[in-house]
Amino acid sequence: MAQKKSKPRERQIGKKQPEKKHLINPKYKNTFWTIVVLLILLIFFIINNTRSVPAQGPYPPSYNPETAKQPDTAIDPRLQMDTHTKNNK
């Protein structure tokens, strides 16, 4: 019969490493970081939306609104969608 070879076990008296204490329980680590990120985003959102918008300055001295080019509102017919619905009754 084949015999199992077994290592002689060393005695662990005094050789046990002390368990490392975690600052945050590993079970709740992901939840903690999620909350931290959401709080930072909330702070940036509040700061961004509570600032006052600077007053609009005057136009340049050579600006004439009558001669200024107006934006084109016409859309190329090839790009337009047919939005009219037909009632088939």
DSSP file (Angstrom, degrees, kcal/mol; ACC not computed):
  #  RESIDUE AA STRUCTURE BP1 BP2  ACC     N-H-->O    O-->H-N    N-H-->O    O-->H-N    TCO  KAPPA ALPHA  PHI   PSI    X-CA   Y-CA   Z-CA
    1    1 A M              0   0    0      0, 0.0     2,-0.3     0, 0.0     0, 0.0   0.000 360.0 360.0 360.0 148.1    0.0    0.0    0.0
    2    2 A A        -     0   0    0      1,-0.0     2,-0.4     0, 0.0     0, 0.0  -0.607 360.0-146.2 -81.2 138.1    1.1    3.5   -0.7
    3    3 A Q        -     0   0    0     -2,-0.3     2,-0.3     1,-0.0    -1,-0.0  -0.841  14.4-119.8-105.5 142.9    1.8    5.6    2.3
    4    4 A K        -     0   0    0     -2,-0.4     2,-0.6     1,-0.0    -1,-0.0  -0.598  21.1-136.5 -77.4 135.6    1.1    9.3    2.5
    5    5 A K        -     0   0    0     -2,-0.3     2,-0.4     2,-0.0    -1,-0.0  -0.831  26.6-172.3 -90.9 126.8    4.1   11.5    3.1
    6    6 A S        -     0   0    0     -2,-0.6     3,-0.0     3,-0.0    -2,-0.0  -0.950  21.1-125.9-122.7 140.7    3.3   14.1    5.7
    7    7 A K        -     0   0    0     -2,-0.4     2,-0.5     1,-0.1     3,-0.0  -0.544  33.0-109.5 -76.2 143.6    5.4   17.0    6.7
    8    8 A P        -     0   0    0      0, 0.0     2,-0.2     0, 0.0    -1,-0.1  -0.646  40.1-121.7 -72.2 129.1    6.0   17.2   10.4
    9    9 A R        -     0   0    0     -2,-0.5     2,-0.3     1,-0.1    -3,-0.0  -0.470  17.6-129.7 -75.3 138.6    4.0   20.2   11.6
   10   10 A E        -     0   0    0     -2,-0.2     2,-0.3     1,-0.1    -1,-0.1  -0.618  29.1-107.2 -82.5 148.0    5.8   23.1   13.2
   11   11 A R        -     0   0    0     -2,-0.3    -1,-0.1     1,-0.1     0, 0.0  -0.583  21.8-152.0 -76.2 136.4    4.4   24.2   16.5
   12   12 A Q    >>  +     0   0    0     -2,-0.3     3,-1.3     2,-0.1     4,-0.5   0.192  46.3 135.7 -95.6  15.7    2.7   27.6   16.1
   13   13 A I  T 34 S-     0   0    0      1,-0.3    -2,-0.1     2,-0.2     0, 0.0  -0.519  84.6  -4.5 -70.6 121.4    3.3   28.7   19.7
   14   14 A G  T 34 S+     0   0    0     -2,-0.4    -1,-0.3     1,-0.1    -2,-0.1   0.442 115.5  90.2  78.9  -0.1    4.4   32.3   19.6
   15   15 A K  T <4  +     0   0    0     -3,-1.3     2,-0.3     2,-0.1    -2,-0.2   0.369  52.1 117.6-107.1   2.9    4.5   32.5   15.8
   16   16 A K     <  -     0   0    0     -4,-0.5     3,-0.0     1,-0.1    -2,-0.0  -0.567  64.4-129.0 -76.4 129.0    1.0   33.6   15.1
   17   17 A Q        -     0   0    0     -2,-0.3     2,-0.1     1,-0.1    -2,-0.1  -0.571  26.4-113.3 -75.1 135.6    0.8   37.0   13.4
   18   18 A P        -     0   0    0      0, 0.0     2,-0.1     0, 0.0    -1,-0.1  -0.473  37.9-103.2 -68.6 141.2   -1.5   39.4   15.1
   19   19 A E        -     0   0    0     -2,-0.1     2,-0.4     1,-0.1    -3,-0.0  -0.400  35.2-115.9 -66.8 138.5   -4.6   40.3   13.0
   20   20 A K        -     0   0    0     -2,-0.1     2,-0.5    -3,-0.1    -1,-0.1  -0.606  23.8-132.8 -77.6 128.7   -4.4   43.7   11.4
   21   21 A K        -     0   0    0     -2,-0.4     2,-0.3     4,-0.0     3,-0.1  -0.719  20.0-143.2 -82.9 126.0   -7.1   46.1   12.6
   22   22 A H        -     0   0    0     -2,-0.5     3,-0.1     1,-0.1    -1,-0.0  -0.667   9.9-141.8 -89.2 144.0   -8.8   47.8    9.7
   23   23 A L  S    S+     0   0    0     -2,-0.3     2,-0.4     1,-0.2    -1,-0.1   0.906  96.6  30.6 -67.3 -42.1   -9.8   51.4   10.0
   24   24 A I  S    S-     0   0    0     -3,-0.1    -1,-0.2     3,-0.0     5,-0.1  -0.963  99.4-107.8-117.5 135.0  -13.0   50.6    8.0
   25   25 A N    >   -     0   0    0     -2,-0.4     3,-2.0     1,-0.2     4,-0.4  -0.419  26.4-132.5 -58.7 126.5  -14.6   47.2    8.2
   26   26 A P  G >  S+     0   0    0      0, 0.0     3,-0.7     0, 0.0     4,-0.4   0.769 104.9  65.1 -56.5 -24.6  -13.9   45.5    4.9
   27   27 A K  G 3  S+     0   0    0      1,-0.2     4,-0.2     2,-0.1     3,-0.1   0.831 112.4  32.7 -65.5 -30.9  -17.5   44.5    4.7
   28   28 A Y  G <> S+     0   0    0     -3,-2.0     4,-2.3     1,-0.1    -1,-0.2   0.233  88.4 103.7-110.3  11.7  -18.5   48.1    4.5
   29   29 A K  H <> S+     0   0    0     -3,-0.7     4,-2.2    -4,-0.4     5,-0.2   0.918  82.8  46.3 -64.9 -45.1  -15.5   49.5    2.5
   30   30 A N  H  > S+     0   0    0     -4,-0.4     4,-2.1     1,-0.2    -1,-0.2   0.897 112.8  50.4 -65.3 -39.7  -17.3   49.8   -0.8
   31   31 A T  H  > S+     0   0    0      2,-0.2     4,-2.2    -4,-0.2    -1,-0.2   0.911 109.5  51.9 -63.3 -42.1  -20.3   51.5    0.8
   32   32 A F  H  X S+     0   0    0     -4,-2.3     4,-2.2     1,-0.2    -2,-0.2   0.938 111.8  44.7 -60.3 -48.6  -18.1   54.0    2.5
   33   33 A W  H  X S+     0   0    0     -4,-2.2     4,-2.3     1,-0.2    -1,-0.2   0.840 110.8  54.7 -69.4 -31.8  -16.2   55.0   -0.7
   34   34 A T  H  X S+     0   0    0     -4,-2.1     4,-2.3    -5,-0.2    -1,-0.2   0.928 110.2  46.3 -63.7 -44.1  -19.5   55.2   -2.6
   35   35 A I  H  X S+     0   0    0     -4,-2.2     4,-2.3     2,-0.2    -2,-0.2   0.890 111.2  52.5 -65.8 -39.5  -20.9   57.6    0.0
   36   36 A V  H  X S+     0   0    0     -4,-2.2     4,-2.1     2,-0.2    -2,-0.2   0.931 111.2  46.4 -62.4 -45.4  -17.7   59.7    0.0
   37   37 A V  H  X S+     0   0    0     -4,-2.3     4,-2.5     1,-0.2    -2,-0.2   0.916 112.4  50.1 -64.5 -42.8  -17.8   60.1   -3.8
   38   38 A L  H  X S+     0   0    0     -4,-2.3     4,-2.3     1,-0.2    -1,-0.2   0.884 110.0  50.9 -63.9 -38.1  -21.5   61.0   -3.8
   39   39 A L  H  X S+     0   0    0     -4,-2.3     4,-2.3     2,-0.2    -1,-0.2   0.905 110.0  49.5 -65.5 -40.8  -20.9   63.6   -1.1
   40   40 A I  H  X S+     0   0    0     -4,-2.1     4,-2.4     2,-0.2    -2,-0.2   0.926 112.0  48.2 -64.1 -43.5  -18.0   65.2   -3.1
   41   41 A L  H  X S+     0   0    0     -4,-2.5     4,-2.4     1,-0.2    -2,-0.2   0.892 110.8  51.5 -63.2 -38.7  -20.2   65.3   -6.2
   42   42 A L  H  X S+     0   0    0     -4,-2.3     4,-2.4     2,-0.2    -1,-0.2   0.901 109.0  50.6 -63.8 -41.0  -23.0   66.8   -4.2
   43   43 A I  H  X S+     0   0    0     -4,-2.3     4,-2.6     2,-0.2    -2,-0.2   0.930 111.9  46.9 -63.4 -45.4  -20.7   69.5   -2.8
   44   44 A F  H  X S+     0   0    0     -4,-2.4     4,-2.5     1,-0.2    -2,-0.2   0.894 111.6  52.0 -63.5 -38.5  -19.5   70.4   -6.3
   45   45 A F  H  X S+     0   0    0     -4,-2.4     4,-1.7     2,-0.2    -2,-0.2   0.922 111.8  45.7 -62.8 -44.4  -23.1   70.4   -7.6
   46   46 A I  H  X S+     0   0    0     -4,-2.4     4,-1.0     2,-0.2    -2,-0.2   0.920 114.1  48.2 -66.0 -44.0  -24.1   72.9   -4.8
   47   47 A I  H >X S+     0   0    0     -4,-2.6     4,-0.7     1,-0.2     3,-0.5   0.912 111.7  50.4 -63.1 -41.9  -21.1   75.1   -5.3
   48   48 A N  H 3< S+     0   0    0     -4,-2.5     3,-0.2     1,-0.2    -1,-0.2   0.857 115.1  42.1 -65.3 -35.4  -21.6   75.2   -9.1
   49   49 A N  H 3< S+     0   0    0     -4,-1.7    -1,-0.2     1,-0.2    -2,-0.2   0.486 109.7  55.5 -95.6  -2.8  -25.3   76.1   -8.8
   50   50 A T  H << S+     0   0    0     -4,-1.0    -1,-0.2    -3,-0.5    -2,-0.2   0.509  81.3 103.5-105.5  -6.1  -25.1   78.7   -6.1
   51   51 A R  S  < S-     0   0    0     -4,-0.7     2,-0.3    -3,-0.2    -3,-0.0  -0.446  76.8-114.5 -72.2 149.1  -22.5   81.0   -7.6
   52   52 A S        -     0   0    0     -2,-0.1    -1,-0.1     1,-0.0    -2,-0.1  -0.650  26.8-119.3 -84.5 142.5  -23.8   84.2   -9.1
   53   53 A V        -     0   0    0     -2,-0.3     3,-0.1     1,-0.1    -1,-0.0  -0.653  33.8-111.3 -80.1 130.8  -23.5   84.6  -12.9
   54   54 A P        -     0   0    0      0, 0.0    -1,-0.1     0, 0.0     3,-0.1  -0.318  39.1 -98.3 -64.1 145.9  -21.3   87.6  -13.8
   55   55 A A        -     0   0    0      1,-0.1     2,-0.3    -3,-0.0    -3,-0.0  -0.314  42.8-101.8 -64.0 145.9  -23.2   90.4  -15.4
   56   56 A Q        -     0   0    0     -3,-0.1    -1,-0.1     1,-0.1    -3,-0.0  -0.515  40.4-132.4 -72.0 132.6  -23.0   90.5  -19.2
   57   57 A G        -     0   0    0     -2,-0.3    -1,-0.1     1,-0.2     2,-0.0  -0.212  29.1 -81.9 -80.5 172.8  -20.6   93.1  -20.4
   58   58 A P        -     0   0    0      0, 0.0    -1,-0.2     0, 0.0     0, 0.0  -0.315  49.4-100.3 -71.8 158.6  -21.1   95.7  -23.1
   59   59 A Y        -     0   0    0      1,-0.1     0, 0.0     4,-0.1     0, 0.0  -0.326  49.6 -85.8 -70.5 159.7  -20.7   94.9  -26.8
   60   60 A P    >   -     0   0    0      0, 0.0     3,-1.8     0, 0.0    -1,-0.1  -0.308  41.4-110.6 -63.1 154.9  -17.4   95.8  -28.5
   61   61 A P  T 3  S+     0   0    0      0, 0.0    -2,-0.1     0, 0.0     0, 0.0   0.784 116.3  50.7 -61.6 -27.8  -17.4   99.4  -29.9
   62   62 A S  T 3  S+     0   0    0      2,-0.0     2,-0.4     0, 0.0    -3,-0.0   0.365  83.5 116.7 -92.7   7.7  -17.5   98.3  -33.5
   63   63 A Y    <   -     0   0    0     -3,-1.8    -4,-0.1     2,-0.0     0, 0.0  -0.613  39.2-177.5 -81.5 129.5  -20.5   95.9  -33.1
   64   64 A N    >>  -     0   0    0     -2,-0.4     4,-0.9     1,-0.1     3,-0.7  -0.966  16.2-157.0-126.0 113.2  -23.6   96.8  -35.0
   65   65 A P  T 34 S+     0   0    0      0, 0.0    -1,-0.1     0, 0.0     3,-0.1   0.776  91.2  58.8 -64.2 -25.4  -26.6   94.5  -34.4
   66   66 A E  T 34 S+     0   0    0      1,-0.2    -2,-0.0     3,-0.0     0, 0.0   0.855 113.2  37.1 -70.8 -33.5  -28.2   95.4  -37.7
   67   67 A T  T <4 S+     0   0    0     -3,-0.7    -1,-0.2     2,-0.1     2,-0.1   0.496  90.8 114.4 -96.7  -3.6  -25.2   94.2  -39.7
   68   68 A A  S  < S-     0   0    0     -4,-0.9     2,-0.3     1,-0.1    -5,-0.0  -0.415  76.8-107.2 -69.6 141.8  -24.4   91.2  -37.5
   69   69 A K        -     0   0    0     -2,-0.1    -1,-0.1     1,-0.0    -2,-0.1  -0.530  32.8-142.1 -72.6 127.6  -24.8   87.9  -39.2
   70   70 A Q        -     0   0    0     -2,-0.3     2,-0.1     1,-0.1    -1,-0.0  -0.616  26.4 -98.7 -87.5 149.3  -27.8   86.1  -37.8
   71   71 A P        -     0   0    0      0, 0.0     2,-0.4     0, 0.0    -1,-0.1  -0.381  39.3-109.2 -67.5 146.0  -27.7   82.3  -37.3
   72   72 A D        +     0   0    0      1,-0.2    -3,-0.0    -2,-0.1     0, 0.0  -0.603  33.0 179.8 -75.7 129.2  -29.2   80.2  -40.1
   73   73 A T        +     0   0    0     -2,-0.4     2,-0.3     2,-0.1    -1,-0.2   0.534  50.4 103.8-104.4 -10.2  -32.4   78.5  -38.9
   74   74 A A        -     0   0    0      1,-0.0     2,-0.4     3,-0.0    -2,-0.0  -0.547  60.0-151.2 -75.8 134.8  -33.1   76.8  -42.2
   75   75 A I        -     0   0    0     -2,-0.3     5,-0.1     1,-0.0    -2,-0.1  -0.868  28.3-100.1-106.9 139.5  -32.3   73.1  -42.1
   76   76 A D    >>  -     0   0    0     -2,-0.4     3,-1.9     1,-0.2     4,-0.8  -0.334  30.9-128.8 -54.8 131.5  -31.3   71.2  -45.2
   77   77 A P  T 34 S+     0   0    0      0, 0.0     3,-0.4     0, 0.0    -1,-0.2   0.781 106.9  62.1 -59.3 -26.8  -34.4   69.4  -46.5
   78   78 A R  T 34 S+     0   0    0      1,-0.2    -2,-0.1     3,-0.0    -3,-0.0   0.770 106.8  45.2 -69.0 -23.1  -32.5   66.1  -46.7
   79   79 A L  T <4 S+     0   0    0     -3,-1.9    -1,-0.2     2,-0.1     2,-0.1   0.574  91.3 103.3 -95.4 -10.9  -32.0   66.3  -43.0
   80   80 A Q     <  -     0   0    0     -4,-0.8     2,-0.4    -3,-0.4    -4,-0.0  -0.430  62.7-140.0 -75.4 147.2  -35.5   67.2  -42.0
   81   81 A M        -     0   0    0     -2,-0.1     2,-0.9     2,-0.0    -2,-0.1  -0.826  20.1-115.0-104.4 145.3  -37.9   64.6  -40.6
   82   82 A D        +     0   0    0     -2,-0.4    -2,-0.0     1,-0.2     0, 0.0  -0.700  39.2 170.5 -79.1 108.8  -41.5   64.3  -41.5
   83   83 A T        +     0   0    0     -2,-0.9     2,-0.5     2,-0.1    -1,-0.2   0.419  40.1 108.5-101.9   0.7  -43.2   65.1  -38.3
   84   84 A H        -     0   0    0     -3,-0.1     2,-0.4     1,-0.0    -2,-0.0  -0.661  59.0-149.3 -80.9 127.8  -46.7   65.4  -39.6
   85   85 A T        -     0   0    0     -2,-0.5     2,-0.5     2,-0.0    -2,-0.1  -0.760   3.9-144.0 -97.8 144.3  -48.9   62.4  -38.6
   86   86 A K        -     0   0    0     -2,-0.4     2,-0.8     2,-0.0    -2,-0.0  -0.898   7.8-139.5-108.1 132.6  -51.6   61.2  -40.8
   87   87 A N        -     0   0    0     -2,-0.5     2,-1.0     1,-0.0    -2,-0.0  -0.817  13.4-163.3 -91.7 115.2  -54.8   59.9  -39.3
   88   88 A N              0   0    0     -2,-0.8    -2,-0.0     1,-0.2    -1,-0.0  -0.795 360.0 360.0-100.2  93.6  -55.9   56.8  -41.2
   89   89 A K              0   0    0     -2,-1.0    -1,-0.2     0, 0.0    -2,-0.0   0.403 360.0 360.0-112.4 360.0  -59.6   56.3  -40.3
